[in-house]
Amino acid sequence: MFLITDRHKAYASIECKLRAEGIDSSLRYFSEKLKPKYAVQVVREPEKGKSLSVFGKILSVPATVLLSLI
C-alpha cells in the first residue's frame, strides 16, 4: 500500500493487486481511518468486461488504464 500526503494529511491511498477480487481489507481499513481524498486499488487483471469499478468511495482500476494516463 502507498500513501500520498499533502501537508501531513492523507491525500491518496493506493493498493496494488494482481487480480480484482473485491477491495482489499487493508485498503478499506486505512481509508476509513485516514480518510484520504482518494482511495484506489490498482489491479493487473480486472474483472472481465469492467474497466473501472467503484466500491463506496474506493475506485478499482486496471493498471493499464492508470498507467496510460501518466
C-alpha positions as CSV (number, residue, x, y, z in Angstrom):
1,M,0.0,0.0,0.0
2,F,1.1,3.5,-0.8
3,L,0.0,6.7,1.0
4,I,0.5,10.1,-0.6
5,T,0.3,13.0,1.7
6,D,-0.3,16.7,1.3
7,R,0.8,19.0,4.2
8,H,1.0,16.0,6.5
9,K,-2.6,14.8,5.7
10,A,-3.6,11.7,3.8
11,Y,-4.3,12.7,0.2
12,A,-4.4,9.3,-1.7
13,S,-4.2,5.7,-0.6
14,I,-3.2,3.2,-3.3
15,E,-3.3,-0.6,-3.1
16,C,-1.8,-2.8,-5.9
17,K,-3.2,-6.3,-6.5
18,L,-2.7,-9.0,-9.2
19,R,-6.4,-9.8,-9.5
20,A,-9.7,-8.0,-8.9
21,E,-11.3,-10.0,-6.1
22,G,-13.1,-7.2,-4.4
23,I,-11.5,-4.4,-2.4
24,D,-8.6,-5.4,-0.1
25,S,-9.4,-5.3,3.6
26,S,-6.4,-3.2,4.5
27,L,-7.3,-0.6,1.9
28,R,-10.8,-0.4,3.4
29,Y,-9.4,-0.2,6.9
30,F,-6.9,2.6,6.3
31,S,-9.3,4.5,4.1
32,E,-11.8,4.6,6.9
33,K,-9.2,5.6,9.5
34,L,-7.1,8.1,7.5
35,K,-9.9,9.5,5.3
36,P,-7.8,10.3,2.2
37,K,-9.3,12.3,-0.6
38,Y,-8.8,9.4,-3.0
39,A,-8.6,5.6,-2.4
40,V,-7.6,3.5,-5.4
41,Q,-7.0,-0.2,-5.9
42,V,-4.9,-0.9,-9.0
43,V,-5.3,-4.4,-10.4
44,R,-3.3,-6.2,-13.0
45,E,-6.2,-8.5,-14.1
46,P,-9.5,-6.7,-13.8
47,E,-12.9,-8.4,-13.8
48,K,-14.0,-9.3,-17.3
49,G,-15.8,-6.5,-19.1
50,K,-15.0,-3.9,-16.5
51,S,-12.6,-1.1,-16.9
52,L,-13.5,0.7,-13.6
53,S,-15.4,-0.3,-10.5
54,V,-16.5,1.8,-7.6
55,F,-17.0,0.3,-4.1
56,G,-18.3,3.0,-1.8
57,K,-15.6,5.7,-2.0
58,I,-12.9,3.3,-3.3
59,L,-12.1,3.1,-7.0
60,S,-10.8,-0.1,-8.6
61,V,-8.9,0.5,-11.8
62,P,-6.8,-1.8,-14.1
63,A,-3.1,-0.9,-14.2
64,T,-3.2,-0.5,-17.9
65,V,-5.8,2.3,-17.6
66,L,-4.0,4.1,-14.8
67,L,-0.6,3.9,-16.5
68,S,-2.0,5.1,-19.8
69,L,-2.8,8.4,-18.0
70,I,0.8,9.0,-17.0
